[in-house]
Amino acid sequence: MKLIDAIHNQTGEAREHLVLLRHSNARVNKLRQLGGSVDTDYTFIQPRKTRYDYDFHADRLVAVVVDDRLFSVYRVAGIEAEGNSYELGSAAYRQLQIFYRQLNRPAYRFKMERIDIAGIGNPIFGWTSPRSTTLRYDQARRGLFWRIGVA
């Protein structure tokens, strides 16, 4: 089944309110080794003045893919905190940012509400190339957004 259809059918949310977010497997593995959280340290903290300012609007749904599986689905409930990336996350997140030579830059920590749906933990398919980290309904590569499926 198409991932966006599965989420739409279970939540009733309009497909155009859905953002697909794919985390880097290497970075997630390193974060886990450091003792960090994929949710609060990696998903909820996003840099300001980037495409995430658009993607993480309140009331959007964010479907998170980790290790080529549907990891979680969240409703964005707004901005919880504003600051810089080193301050908003845990010590493990800060170590990850430094390890990958990411600058300490302005960021938001979003308030996210987990939505339990069937398919969490299931493999996704069709997201191989281009290796975009986020996909939205209205993007030029709309075809890829519509091709991603969940087992």
C-alpha positions in Angstrom: 0.0 0.0 0.0 1.2 3.5 -0.7 2.5 5.1 2.5 0.5 8.3 2.1 -2.7 6.3 1.5 -2.1 4.2 4.6 -1.7 7.3 6.8 -4.6 9.1 5.2 -6.9 6.1 5.6 -6.1 5.7 9.2 -6.0 9.4 10.3 -8.4 11.0 7.8 -5.7 13.7 7.3 -5.4 15.3 3.9 -2.5 14.0 1.9 -1.2 17.5 1.3 -0.7 17.9 5.0 1.8 15.0 5.1 5.5 15.3 5.1 7.8 12.3 4.7 11.1 12.6 6.5 13.9 10.1 6.0 16.7 10.1 8.4 20.3 9.1 7.5 20.9 5.5 8.7 24.5 6.3 9.4 23.7 9.4 11.5 20.9 7.6 13.4 23.2 4.7 14.2 25.9 7.1 15.5 23.3 9.0 17.6 22.1 5.7 19.1 25.8 4.7 19.9 26.1 8.0 21.7 22.9 7.4 23.7 20.7 9.9 21.9 17.0 9.6 20.9 15.8 9.5 17.3 12.7 11.3 18.4 13.6 14.1 20.7 17.2 14.6 19.5 16.9 14.1 15.8 13.3 14.4 14.6 12.1 17.2 16.9 15.1 19.5 16.5 15.3 21.1 13.1 17.4 24.1 11.8 15.7 27.4 11.2 15.6 29.2 7.9 15.7 25.9 5.9 13.0 23.9 4.2 12.0 22.5 7.6 10.5 25.9 8.4 7.9 25.0 5.7 7.7 21.3 6.4 7.1 21.5 10.1 4.0 23.8 10.2 1.5 23.2 13.0 -1.0 20.5 12.2 1.1 18.8 9.6 1.7 15.1 9.9 5.4 14.0 9.7 6.0 10.3 8.8 9.5 9.4 9.9 11.5 6.7 8.1 14.5 5.1 9.9 16.5 2.1 8.6 14.1 1.9 5.6 11.1 1.3 8.0 8.2 3.4 9.1 9.6 4.6 12.4 6.8 6.9 13.6 4.1 9.4 12.6 3.7 12.7 14.4 1.4 15.7 14.3 3.3 18.9 14.6 1.8 20.8 17.5 3.9 23.9 17.2 7.3 25.1 18.4 8.3 24.0 21.9 11.6 25.9 22.1 13.8 28.1 20.1 17.5 28.4 20.4 20.5 26.8 18.8 21.1 23.2 17.9 23.7 22.5 20.6 21.5 23.8 23.4 18.2 22.2 22.3 19.3 18.6 22.2 21.0 16.2 24.6 24.7 15.8 25.1 24.6 12.9 22.7 22.9 15.1 20.0 25.6 17.8 20.5 28.3 15.1 20.2 26.7 13.9 16.9 26.5 17.5 15.5 30.2 18.0 16.4 31.2 14.6 15.0 29.6 15.5 11.6 31.0 19.0 11.8 27.6 20.6 11.9 27.7 24.2 13.1 25.8 25.3 16.2 23.1 27.2 14.3 19.6 28.6 15.1 17.1 25.8 15.5 13.6 24.9 16.7 12.6 22.0 18.9 9.1 21.2 17.7 6.3 19.9 19.9 5.2 16.7 18.3 2.3 14.4 19.2 2.8 10.7 18.3 0.0 9.1 16.2 -0.2 5.4 16.6 -1.1 3.7 13.3 -0.8 0.3 11.8 2.4 -0.2 9.9 4.9 1.3 12.4 8.0 -0.8 12.1 7.1 -2.1 8.6 9.5 -1.8 5.7 9.0 1.0 3.2 9.8 0.6 -0.5 10.2 2.9 -3.5 12.4 5.5 -1.8 15.7 4.7 -3.4 16.5 7.6 -5.7 16.7 10.5 -5.5 17.8 10.3 -1.9 15.9 13.3 -0.7 15.5 13.6 3.0 12.0 15.2 2.9 9.2 14.9 0.5 5.9 16.8 0.3 2.8 16.6 -1.7 3.5 19.8 -3.6 7.2 19.2 -4.5 8.5 19.1 -8.1 9.4 15.4 -7.5 5.8 14.7 -6.7 6.0 11.3 -8.4 8.4 10.0 -5.8 6.1 11.1 -3.0 3.3 9.0 -4.5 5.4 5.9 -5.2 6.6 5.2 -1.6 4.9 2.2 -0.2 4.8 0.4 3.2 4.6 -3.3 3.6 
